[in-house]
Each structure stands twice: as structure tokens, then as C-alpha cells.
Amino acid sequence: MIHDSKIKSEQTDKLFEAILTLETVEDCYRFFEDICTVKEIQAISQRLQVVKLLIKNKTYHEIETETGASTATISRINRSLNYGSDGYKLVLERLNFINEEDNDK
């Protein structure tokens, strides 16, 4: 069953299907450098780093200092982590960054 999403569209499906064809980190670099700006890639990368630090129970100040993310961005990510679609948790589990038992946080 496909997740009910605010961003669901045929175009978005095609984008995600394209991403799923990527097999290596090098493939990802090549594709994302073409499809995104450097700033967009950096922002997405920063969000993943922020969520990792939130999982480790770091304070907003510590996260802001380490990543350069604003407290508004950190708050938005924290809200997604706690009340979103569990996408962050899914990826972090698959990266073996968190265990399934940690999912209740």
C-alpha cells in the first residue's frame, strides 16, 4: 500500500522511481548534482545530520553549533521525527543508526 502523502503525484512517483534506480553513492552524486543545486543538497544533508543528533538527545544549542542549522529548522525536523510519516526513522533504521526498540522515542 502506498503512503497517503501531500506530495503524491505522478511526477513525484517518477522522481522516486528514478532515485530507486541509483545503485551506488557515485550514482547518487552524479544524479543529485544534476537535479539539485549545491545548497539544496547541503540542506537535505544537514537535515539528516540534525535528525541523527536529535535521536542522540542532543540539545538544540548543541545541534545548532555542530550543524549550523537554525533552531526553527531543528524544531521542524523534531516535529517531523515525532509526528511525521516516520520516514526519518525508516532511513535511520536501515542505516543501522537506530534500533527498532528506539522507535518509541
Secondary structure, DSSP 8 states (H G I E B T S, - for coil): -----TT--HHHHHHHHHHHT--SHHHHHHHHHHHS-HHHHHHHHHHHHHHHHHHTT--HHHHHHHH---HHHHHHHHHHHHHS-SHHHHHHHHTTSS-GGGGG-
